[in-house]
C-alpha cells in the first residue's frame, strides 16, 4: 500500500510544481505591462513605511486611514514635484536644443579654439589619432550634439503622447502603494511562509532583502537627487544655460559609480574655461571637486551605513545591465537584483560552512 502511495504523492507534487510554475509565469506575463508601476509602488511602500508606522501608532487600529495619509504625503512630496520637474526639464531641453541648432552653443567651435592653443606636439598627436581635420570634426561634433538632443526630445515627446498610459500606470502605482502600506506586513508574512527554507534562513533572507533594497534606494536615488540638485544650483548661480537639464544629468550619471557626476561638471568646466568664462569654470571646478563629489562620501554612510554597501564594480555592472534590459527602471532593479544575489549566496555560504570543532 505504501509503495503505491509514494509514487502517487510524488506525481501529485510534480503536478503541483508544474501548476505553480505555469500560473506564476502566466501572472508575470499578465502584469508585465505594469512592471514599472509595480516596482515604484514597492519602492514607495518601503521608503515611506516608517512614516506609515508612525501614523499607525498615532491612529491605532485604523490602518486604512494611516495608509491613506501616507499616500497623500507621497503624492504631495514626490509625485507632484516630479511632474513639475519633468515639465520644466522638457522646456529647458527644448531651449538648449534650439541654442545648439542656432549656433549659440557651439561645442565644435570651442574644441577648435582649444586645439589652436595647444602646443605643436599635442596638435601632432591629435592628427595621429585622426583628429587633425578640425573643420570636419567641428561639423561632426556639432551635428552629433544636435542629433543627441533631437533624440532626447523625441523620447520625451513620445512619452508625452502616451499621456493616458502614463496616468494609468501612475494610478496603478498609487493604488498598489496604498494596499502595500495597509497590508504589507501580512503580505510579507505570507510570502515568507511560502519560501521553502528553514525558519532561520527565511528570517535572514527577508531581513537582508529589505536591508539591501533600502540601502540601494537610499544610496542611489536620494544621493542622486542631492548631487543633481547641488550641481544644478551651482550651474544656475554661475549663469550656465539649462542648469536644470545639466543638474538632472548629474543626478543620472551619479548612479554609475565609476563615472559619476564628474562626467558632466568636468566637461562643463573645460567648456567654460575654453570659451573664456574663467571665473565660472574655476568656481564650477572647485564646487564640483569639493562639494558635489563629496556628497556621496558624506551622505551615504549616514543614510545607508557601511555594512550594506556593495562593491562599486558590482553596482556599476548591475546598473548598466539593468539600464540595458529595463531602461530607467533598471537603475533601481539592477542593483537590487545584484544585492539579493549576493545575500542569497551569502546564506548558502553560511549554510555550507563547516562547523567549528568544539574546543578541547
Phi and psi in degrees as a GROMACS rama.xvg file:
@    title "Ramachandran Plot"
@    xaxis  label "Phi"
@    yaxis  label "Psi"
@TYPE xy
-65.9844  -30.8768  UNK-2
-65.1868  -29.2792  UNK-3
-80.9054  -33.2487  UNK-4
-68.8598  -40.216  UNK-5
-61.3338  -49.9616  UNK-6
-61.1568  -39.5044  UNK-7
-62.6692  -39.6966  UNK-8
-65.0936  -39.9187  UNK-9
-66.057  -40.3868  UNK-10
-64.7536  -43.843  UNK-11
-61.907  -40.6365  UNK-12
-65.79  -39.7409  UNK-13
-64.0727  -43.395  UNK-14
-63.0927  -40.1651  UNK-15
-62.194  -42.8729  UNK-16
-63.5322  -40.1992  UNK-17
-63.978  -43.472  UNK-18
-62.9749  -41.8386  UNK-19
-62.8089  -45.5426  UNK-20
-63.8782  -44.1282  UNK-21
-65.068  -44.4688  UNK-22
-64.7947  -38.1515  UNK-23
-65.2926  -46.508  UNK-24
-62.6727  -40.4028  UNK-25
-64.9269  -39.36  UNK-26
-67.8068  -41.4856  UNK-27
-60.9873  -42.7316  UNK-28
-61.9848  -37.5561  UNK-29
-68.0678  -41.8147  UNK-30
-94.1005  0.75471  UNK-31
-55.1191  -38.7356  UNK-32
-59.7393  -21.7725  UNK-33
-111.792  25.9661  UNK-34
-62.5434  -38.4752  UNK-35
-64.379  -43.0408  UNK-36
-63.442  -40.7849  UNK-37
-65.0135  -43.3399  UNK-38
-58.3385  -49.7603  UNK-39
-72.7065  -24.5908  UNK-40
-66.678  -43.7919  UNK-41
-63.0486  -43.1558  UNK-42
-61.7207  -46.1221  UNK-43
-62.9897  -41.4828  UNK-44
-64.5265  -40.1361  UNK-45
-68.5316  -43.6373  UNK-46
-66.5319  -38.7085  UNK-47
-99.8163  10.086  UNK-48
-61.3564  -40.9286  UNK-49
-58.4946  -40.8604  UNK-50
-64.5846  -42.1421  UNK-51
-63.0082  -40.3651  UNK-52
-65.1743  -37.747  UNK-53
-66.2568  -41.8589  UNK-54
-65.3322  -35.856  UNK-55
-67.5134  -33.2773  UNK-56
-67.7601  -32.9164  UNK-57
-78.1665  -24.2434  UNK-58
-125.614  70.7499  UNK-59
-61.6144  143.547  UNK-60
64.3445  19.8169  UNK-61
-130.058  63.2323  UNK-62
-63.5093  -36.4586  UNK-63
-64.9013  -41.3083  UNK-64
-66.3767  -43.1236  UNK-65
-63.7493  -42.0082  UNK-66
-65.5363  -40.103  UNK-67
-65.0246  -40.3231  UNK-68
-65.4711  -40.7453  UNK-69
-63.9296  -40.8451  UNK-70
-63.4883  -38.1961  UNK-71
-62.6448  -40.7993  UNK-72
-62.3209  -41.4808  UNK-73
-60.1007  -43.8819  UNK-74
-62.61  -45.8015  UNK-75
-73.6866  -34.2621  UNK-76
-91.6763  -30.8149  UNK-77
-113.42  -56.1743  UNK-78
-67.2213  -52.4045  UNK-79
-61.7907  -49.0925  UNK-80
-59.9709  -36.3332  UNK-81
-64.6407  -39.2157  UNK-82
-68.9797  -39.6093  UNK-83
-64.8634  -39.6906  UNK-84
-63.9034  -42.5161  UNK-85
-62.756  -39.8125  UNK-86
-64.945  -45.5519  UNK-87
-66.0078  -36.285  UNK-88
-64.598  -39.9667  UNK-89
-62.5132  -41.9503  UNK-90
-64.3776  -43.0088  UNK-91
-69.7014  -37.4348  UNK-92
-62.4874  -39.4232  UNK-93
-64.4649  -41.7779  UNK-94
-64.7712  -46.4024  UNK-95
-63.1294  -40.0769  UNK-96
-61.4786  -41.4627  UNK-97
-66.2857  -36.676  UNK-98
-66.0984  -37.5634  UNK-99
-67.6491  -42.7052  UNK-100
-65.3888  -35.7745  UNK-101
-82.3627  -10.1386  UNK-102
92.1454  -2.45326  UNK-103
-63.4789  -36.0298  UNK-104
-109.343  108.544  UNK-105
-122.796  92.5677  UNK-106
-65.0203  -34.5723  UNK-107
-63.3004  -41.2306  UNK-108
-63.9008  -43.0081  UNK-109
-62.2388  -39.7106  UNK-110
-63.4841  -42.8935  UNK-111
-64.7463  -44.0309  UNK-112
-64.4492  -37.9452  UNK-113
-65.5001  -41.0132  UNK-114
-63.4696  -34.6617  UNK-115
-67.8234  -25.4664  UNK-116
-86.5434  -8.27327  UNK-117
-73.652  153.177  UNK-118
-66.5774  164.838  UNK-119
-59.526  -39.33  UNK-120
-64.7766  -33.921  UNK-121
-70.4067  -39.3951  UNK-122
-66.0195  -37.8878  UNK-123
-63.8242  -38.1969  UNK-124
-66.0345  -40.3967  UNK-125
-62.3719  -38.1304  UNK-126
-66.0478  -36.6564  UNK-127
-66.103  -30.9538  UNK-128
-94.8542  11.1801  UNK-129
90.9381  15.8441  UNK-130
-111.74  29.8375  UNK-131
-83.8441  -29.0141  UNK-132
-80.7722  86.7588  UNK-133
-67.2809  -35.4643  UNK-134
-65.6394  -47.261  UNK-135
-66.1093  -38.2754  UNK-136
-65.4106  -39.736  UNK-137
-61.1462  -42.7845  UNK-138
-64.6168  -44.7173  UNK-139
-66.726  -39.3836  UNK-140
-64.9875  -46.6331  UNK-141
-62.303  -41.8848  UNK-142
-66.7572  -37.1903  UNK-143
-65.4067  -41.6649  UNK-144
-64.0372  -44.4427  UNK-145
-61.7282  -41.7956  UNK-146
-65.451  -35.4873  UNK-147
-64.3438  -44.6631  UNK-148
-66.4829  -35.8502  UNK-149
-65.65  -39.6747  UNK-150
-64.8354  -41.8405  UNK-151
-60.9904  -45.6667  UNK-152
-63.7807  -37.6254  UNK-153
-62.1132  -40.6172  UNK-154
-65.6146  -43.0068  UNK-155
-64.8225  -42.7669  UNK-156
-65.7033  -36.3294  UNK-157
-64.9465  -35.2902  UNK-158
-65.9153  -42.488  UNK-159
-63.033  -33.2613  UNK-160
-69.0337  -23.9566  UNK-161
-94.2749  47.6479  UNK-162
-59.8791  -42.258  UNK-163
-62.4771  -44.8504  UNK-164
-63.8  -37.3358  UNK-165
-63.9249  -48.8566  UNK-166
-69.4861  -29.4873  UNK-167
-64.6586  -45.5774  UNK-168
-65.0358  -38.6996  UNK-169
-63.0346  -41.6162  UNK-170
-63.1989  -41.4344  UNK-171
-63.4394  -41.5119  UNK-172
-61.9007  -47.2751  UNK-173
-67.7349  -40.0806  UNK-174
-61.5939  -45.6206  UNK-175
-69.0384  -36.0402  UNK-176
-59.6208  -40.9508  UNK-177
-58.0852  -47.4274  UNK-178
-72.5414  -31.2124  UNK-179
-67.4821  -37.2799  UNK-180
-68.5036  -39.6662  UNK-181
-76.3549  -43.4088  UNK-182
-117.686  16.3605  UNK-183
-60.0775  -41.8247  UNK-184
-65.4007  -40.6883  UNK-185
-66.2564  -41.4098  UNK-186
-64.1843  -42.8757  UNK-187
-62.8566  -38.6898  UNK-188
-65.1131  -39.7134  UNK-189
-66.0699  -41.7558  UNK-190
-64.146  -41.9048  UNK-191
-61.8807  -41.9054  UNK-192
-66.3911  -26.4987  UNK-193
-80.5109  -14.4355  UNK-194
-73.9047  124.426  UNK-195
-78.6748  63.0996  UNK-196
-131.269  170.466  UNK-197
-70.0794  165.683  UNK-198
-60.1681  -44.5685  UNK-199
-64.7258  -42.3158  UNK-200
-65.2482  -39.3456  UNK-201
-63.1283  -43.1107  UNK-202
-62.6022  -42.8361  UNK-203
-65.5606  -43.6705  UNK-204
-64.4196  -46.4737  UNK-205
-63.9137  -42.826  UNK-206
-62.1012  -44.3171  UNK-207
-68.4031  -36.24  UNK-208
-60.7739  -49.4295  UNK-209
-64.283  -39.9595  UNK-210
-63.5793  -46.597  UNK-211
-71.7831  -31.3106  UNK-212
-66.9258  -46.5131  UNK-213
-63.6984  -38.946  UNK-214
-65.2166  -41.2001  UNK-215
-66.5042  -45.0127  UNK-216
-64.9097  -49.8068  UNK-217
-66.3206  -44.051  UNK-218
-70.9358  -20.0604  UNK-219
-106.509  -61.4575  UNK-220
-69.9912  -47.4532  UNK-221
-65.9013  -42.6574  UNK-222
-67.4218  -35.5826  UNK-223
-61.5952  -41.5122  UNK-224
-63.4257  -43.7082  UNK-225
-64.5066  -45.4585  UNK-226
-68.1102  -40.8525  UNK-227
-64.555  -41.2339  UNK-228
-65.5432  -44.5417  UNK-229
-61.3709  -46.4711  UNK-230
-63.7083  -40.7647  UNK-231
-63.4415  -39.9608  UNK-232
-65.1466  -41.82  UNK-233
-63.0733  -44.7664  UNK-234
-64.2942  -39.0857  UNK-235
-65.4463  -39.6493  UNK-236
-65.692  -31.9522  UNK-237
-94.6971  5.39201  UNK-238
82.8613  25.9318  UNK-239
-78.6028  127.737  UNK-240
-63.7336  144.524  UNK-241
68.3687  37.6871  UNK-242
-59.4922  -36.816  UNK-243
-63.7747  -43.0399  UNK-244
-61.5269  -46.9521  UNK-245
-70.3382  -32.2467  UNK-246
-63.9804  -42.9812  UNK-247
-63.3883  -39.0954  UNK-248
-61.4133  -40.795  UNK-249
-61.2202  -43.3052  UNK-250
-60.8154  -39.8667  UNK-251
-66.8011  -47.5261  UNK-252
-71.7645  -19.2661  UNK-253
-66.9311  -16.4309  UNK-254
-71.8495  -15.6348  UNK-255
-100.764  109.028  UNK-256
-59.0526  -40.7411  UNK-257
-79.2882  -10.4008  UNK-258
-108.465  -62.8973  UNK-259
69.206  -173.978  UNK-260
-68.8636  -18.2242  UNK-261
-58.8435  -27.2007  UNK-262
-60.3194  -28.2898  UNK-263
-90.8962  -55.063  UNK-264
-73.9407  -27.5013  UNK-265
-69.1078  -47.8247  UNK-266
-64.0051  -37.8064  UNK-267
-66.2593  -36.7155  UNK-268
-62.7146  -45.6962  UNK-269
-60.3663  -42.1185  UNK-270
-62.7766  -45.1762  UNK-271
-65.0933  -44.404  UNK-272
-64.755  -40.9507  UNK-273
-69.5368  -28.9155  UNK-274
-88.0355  3.77134  UNK-275
95.0896  -0.614063  UNK-276
-87.0782  75.5099  UNK-277
-67.4932  -50.2373  UNK-278
-68.5936  -35.2825  UNK-279
-64.1813  -44.8001  UNK-280
-63.7188  -37.9584  UNK-281
-67.0623  -43.5313  UNK-282
-62.8987  -42.9159  UNK-283
-63.7957  -40.7884  UNK-284
-63.4933  -46.17  UNK-285
-64.3684  -44.7942  UNK-286
-65.7732  -39.8314  UNK-287
-64.8054  -41.9705  UNK-288
-74.2243  -42.6433  UNK-289
-96.3743  -22.6888  UNK-290
-113.717  -61.1048  UNK-291
-60.4076  -47.1658  UNK-292
-73.5993  -17.0284  UNK-293
-86.92  -12.8408  UNK-294
-58.7259  -43.1294  UNK-295
-61.8076  -46.7643  UNK-296
-68.2985  -29.9895  UNK-297
-86.8969  -44.0683  UNK-298
-84.4923  -36.9374  UNK-299
-58.8271  -46.024  UNK-300
-62.0025  -30.5196  UNK-301
-71.4341  -43.8548  UNK-302
-76.8856  -39.9479  UNK-303
-108.304  -42.8693  UNK-304
89.478  156.703  UNK-305
-83.678  -21.4702  UNK-306
-67.3889  -34.1014  UNK-307
-89.0224  -2.06711  UNK-308
-77.4105  134.04  UNK-309
-88.5874  159.718  UNK-310
-59.1759  145.699  UNK-311
-61.7137  -35.1966  UNK-312
-67.4919  -32.9545  UNK-313
-68.605  -43.343  UNK-314
-61.8869  -42.4718  UNK-315
-61.9104  -50.6769  UNK-316
-64.5811  -42.5521  UNK-317
-65.9453  -38.4596  UNK-318
-67.6859  -45.3816  UNK-319
-62.9476  -43.2075  UNK-320
-65.2757  -41.714  UNK-321
-63.8148  -40.7558  UNK-322
-65.3326  -39.3283  UNK-323
-65.5294  -37.5367  UNK-324
-86.7353  -36.1113  UNK-325
-127.496  9.16583  UNK-326
68.4091  -142.573  UNK-327
-60.4284  -36.5673  UNK-328
-60.7945  -26.5124  UNK-329
-65.1302  -20.8336  UNK-330
-60.0828  -28.9369  UNK-331
-99.9529  -50.1589  UNK-332
-69.1841  -29.4827  UNK-333
-61.6657  -57.0223  UNK-334
-61.5933  -32.1792  UNK-335
-64.6016  -44.6438  UNK-336
-61.001  -42.8731  UNK-337
-62.8116  -40.9625  UNK-338
-66.2117  -42.9538  UNK-339
-64.7026  -38.9421  UNK-340
-57.4795  -46.678  UNK-341
-66.8988  -37.2154  UNK-342
-65.6757  -43.012  UNK-343
-63.5321  -45.2088  UNK-344
-70.1997  -25.9815  UNK-345
-65.2615  -39.3614  UNK-346
-65.5324  -41.454  UNK-347
-62.0241  -42.56  UNK-348
-63.4336  -40.5443  UNK-349
-66.0159  -35.6609  UNK-350
-69.9528  -39.3399  UNK-351
-84.0193  -11.0108  UNK-352
-64.1783  134.307  UNK-353
-68.5445  141.839  UNK-354
-71.0007  147.202  UNK-355
-75.1468  137.881  UNK-356
-68.4218  146.949  UNK-357
-64.3841  145.204  UNK-358
-68.7743  138.359  UNK-359
